[in-house]
Structures are given as C-alpha cells and as structure tokens.
Amino acid sequence: MIRISLSYIVLGIWAVTSCTAQKSNSPETDNESVTVLITTANGEKSFHKEEINLVMNDAQTKADITLNPSEKYQSIYGFGSAITGSTCYNLLKMNPSYRTTFLKETFSTTEGLGQSYVRISIGCSDFSMSEYTLCDKEGIENFALQSEEKEYVIPILKEILTINPDVKIIGSPWTPPRWMKVNNLKDLKPHYEWTSGHLNPKYYDDYALYFVKWLQAMKSHGIEVDAITIQNEPLNRGNSASLFMGWQEQLDFIKKSLGKRFKQEGITTKIYLFDHNFNYDNMADQKDYPLHIYNDKEASSYIAGAAYHNYGGHYDELQKIHLAQPDKELIFTETSIGEWNDGRNLSARLLDDMEHIGIGILNNWGKAVIVWNLMLDEKGAPNREGGCKTCYGAVDISSSDYKTITKNSHYYVIGHLSSVIKPNAVRIQSETSNKNILRTSFKNPDGSYALVLLNRASSDEEITINDGKKHFKYSIPARSVASFLWNN
C-alpha cells in the first residue's frame, strides 16, 4: 500500500512511459538499453525505473528466459479500469490540476502509464449515484442520457480522451428499463424491479434500439464506443441492478433483434457475449455459455467474442473456450479487490493479482484486461444499498482532502502491463526453466519487445533474458513485478 499526495508525486514515475514510448528516437536506444520498471510487494519500490545495458549474443550466451518471436498468438487491445459514476464523482471532487495530473499519470503515453481501455455502464451500475436507466418512462421514444452521464461520466471521458485519444471504451448495462422486465419467460408477468427478472421478448426490438440510441447519444457528445457487452453478469440476480439472461435468452435477443438492428443501422461497435465468471456460477445448464451461441451460425456472425470476470473459477477457462472457437475474441472486463481478499495489503495481493488478472489472462488468449473502479474513497464510496460496500478502488482517494491517493495492487498490475505492452502488440512465445518466474511476452507494433514477469521467490533472482539476437541480465527483487521494454 503506497500513499502519496498528488502535490508531491515523484515525476519520475510518469517519465517511465515517456521514456519507453519515445525510446525509438532516444539516445538510450542507440546505446542499446532496456527500460525496466519494478514494483516490490513490500512497497519499497513503486514503479521504480532503471535503464540497463542490452548486448549482442555470442557463443557463450545462456538464458533463463528466451523469447521466440516467430511463434505468435493474439494481438492486444489494451488495459485499464472502469470509469463508474462513483469513480467520476471522486475525480470531480479533486482540484482540477490534481485530477489532470492523476489522469495523465494513468493514461498518457508520454507522461504516464498509458492505460488504454476503459469500461463504463449503460445506465446505472452498482457504483452509480442512483438506480436509473436511460428510458425509465415507458416507451423507447423517451430514451435520454441522464445527469450521471452528462455531468459525471462524459466530462471525465472527455478529459481522458484529451490526454490519450486512442483509449478504447466498452459499455455494459446492469439492467434494462424496468418496464421491459418480466418475472419469467412462462408467466410473463411484469417485474418492475431493479434486481433480477428477465427481458420480455415483446421488447427485444425496443431494447436493441436502446443500445443503438445509447451509442448514437455518446457519439453526439464526441465519445466513440468501441464495444458493448449485452448484460453485465447475466447469471447474477442479486446485484443492486441486475437481469438474468441465460445463454438461450441472449442467443434469441441477438439473433432476433440486436444483431439485425446493428447491421441495419450500420453500427460497427463490437458485441461481446456473457461478461461473467469463469465457472458460470456453477450453473450446469449455463456451462460453456458463449459456445452455445457460437453454434448458431447467424447469431455468431454478429459477435466479436466473449467477456469474463474472475469472481468464480479459473482463467484456464479462456484456453478451453479459445480452443473450441479460435476465431472469436476473449477479453477480461472485471475483477475487484476489497475487504474479503485483503485488498489494501500490497504484500498479500500484488503477486497473486499479477498472476491471475495479468499474466494468466494474457497467456490464455485474453486481448484486454480491465479491472473494476479506477477510484473510490477510503470508505469504498460512493456506494449504494444492494451493491458492494466492501470494495476498494484500483486507487483510493482520501475524502478529507481529495488529494492523497493510495495505490492498490490493481493499479500496479494494469500499470505494469500498459507501460510496456502497447495496443496491437502481439503475444509471442517465451520459455524459462526458472519455476519462480511467471512471465508474458509481446512484440509491439514498432518492433520493440515487452516482457512482464513476477518473481514469486523470497529472494532476488539473477536472470538473463534473450530475444534471439540480444540479451540482458537483471536481478529481479524478491516478491516483485517487473516490466521490460527494449528495441528489436
């Protein structure tokens, strides 16, 4: 856990991505150097930056980690956090100069860590100021963005996009308008509640238009949305705003209305299925949720892939889904820290989180990694009844001054990934015989190599890393995360 005041942040932290992003034109590149970024679980090093020598291989070169750039896997969209209503509330409570400083540290590719993918809710989430949809009055003609979008989310998104215009945005609804919900698909009785219920097939076309209107409304404010998921956590009836949507329901909605409406309107925004846990909440009839929909040729034609969370199950589910349907994409859209997993204890969380939401996701075909709230206060607020009151943000801000920030493990995990793995990077093979080191490796669009690893050992590990032509040596601190970037 690292606490800092924004007025006294060490500027060298932000300079990390400035150095790495501009490395191809810097004298350091001509001198064959590697940029290193280190964070230790004990907090002694926090995004600590170094430059080390890169040398040509010779006959005696032996490596602990060897990259094989000829063996290629998936490309990458990016890494980031959720920009919820609660996050925006806290950001807007900050002094504007402090807020800009923090957002630059987070999103800038020249002055910061270069986060590149954010998630927002379509209507309310469980971290919104209130429960609402964008069409609470019956009749799709009553659709309109609400104050939370116009006064909180859109202003923050615009500030982020000013800093990094290439940030991608994915949107997810927590519930459709209540007048579209029924108790079940047999009785079809109205279910005018925020939680649970099913989407009434009678309103499939209206709900498809709801998505289109949201995309168009956001675009009218200068916000281009790259992708949507159809329902956040479709197997979770208990969230403060929620809807149950089993795979058959999602299939029917896509095939009968959503896919056709997007095609008719010329909408190119990607659609991702599922958006829930690796273990399908242990519901036997929902196992392999996306695969059931892919089996329908027409429905599958409208779909980019599937999104996952990790509140149940293991990331190796991604490998299984990929092998079953290798032409479809996989992204990771939510995970949280909180009281239940000692979320503010960096020593307890850093290595586990890097393994399970960083390296593990990427090495199993994930194209994006997004964590939950970017920023909450020290009480996990603002939050609502029925939502999570024990969650922490990727960073926590003190409500006493809206300046002092605590960086939690998720901020470090995403920062270590985004600082060296750039959008459209391609994962490449890497091998190691060191069982204490977990790693993932990429080749960036500019030809540079990115390597992110963690040292699980309780002692420093001296390693040699070889890209096939050049190599470097480094002593990885005990129980730490390290990111490396160097030119080919």
Sequence and secondary structure as in RCSB ss.txt:
>XXXX:A:sequence
MIRISLSYIVLGIWAVTSCTAQKSNSPETDNESVTVLITTANGEKSFHKEEINLVMNDAQTKADITLNPSEKYQS
IYGFGSAITGSTCYNLLKMNPSYRTTFLKETFSTTEGLGQSYVRISIGCSDFSMSEYTLCDKEGIENFALQSEEK
EYVIPILKEILTINPDVKIIGSPWTPPRWMKVNNLKDLKPHYEWTSGHLNPKYYDDYALYFVKWLQAMKSHGIEV
DAITIQNEPLNRGNSASLFMGWQEQLDFIKKSLGKRFKQEGITTKIYLFDHNFNYDNMADQKDYPLHIYNDKEAS
SYIAGAAYHNYGGHYDELQKIHLAQPDKELIFTETSIGEWNDGRNLSARLLDDMEHIGIGILNNWGKAVIVWNLM
LDEKGAPNREGGCKTCYGAVDISSSDYKTITKNSHYYVIGHLSSVIKPNAVRIQSETSNKNILRTSFKNPDGSYA
LVLLNRASSDEEITINDGKKHFKYSIPARSVASFLWNN
>XXXX:A:secstr
 EEEEGGG  THHHHHHHHHHTGGGSHHHHTTEEEEEEEETTSS SSEEEEEE EE  TT   SEEEEEEEEEEE
  EEEEE  HHHHHHHHHS HHHHHHHHHHHH TTTS    EEEEEES  TTSSS   S  SSSGGG    HHII
IIIHHHHHHHHHH TT EEEEEES   GGGEES TTT  B   SSS EE GGGHHHHHHHHHHHHHHHHHTT   
 EEES SSTT   SSS     HHHHHHHIIIIIHHHHHHHT   EEEEEEEETTGGG GGGTTHHHHHHTSHHHH
HT  EEEEE SSS THHHHHHHHH TTSEEEEEE  EEGGGTTT HHHHHHHHIIIIIIHHHTTTEEEEEEEESE
EETT  S  TTS SSEE SEEE TTTS EEEE HHHHHHHHHHTTS TT EEEEEEE  TTEEEEEEE TTS EE
EEEEE SSS EEEEEE SSEEEEEEE SSEEEEEEE  
